């Protein structure tokens, strides 16, 4: 597996992976394109052979970063791909001068929460009925100075 910056040609396979991983509320192709043109968004693609098997994105503004999405194809989960993407996003945030990283995670997504907790993120607060299906969201934060 290699990790690299998103390319414009990655957006279609990333869009398909987005639908696979987040069928209830996937980001649209247009949203992914818009992100790729943003000066504050940084996308990472995980590639195995010719296949995009995962991706992540982070927005960094001033000294704060927000992890927008991390997704891994079902066939490649539990193999360290998500952790590799997360570590790369943390590295980018540090390089861009962020002091804190925030993210949102569905309260039902115990696998993601476990990954974030092991990586030093802490729960900050919840947003009730945040998602369109009424599910709550946990906001997590990692201080990069620690």
Secondary structure, 3 states (H helix, E strand, C coil): CEEEECCHHHHHHHHHHHHHHCCCCCCCHHHHHHHHHCCCEEEEEEEECCEEEEEEEEEEECCEEEEEEEEECHHHCCCCHHHHHHHHHHHHHHHCCCCEEEEEEECCCHHHHHHHHHCCCEEEEEECCCCCCCCCEEEEEEECCC
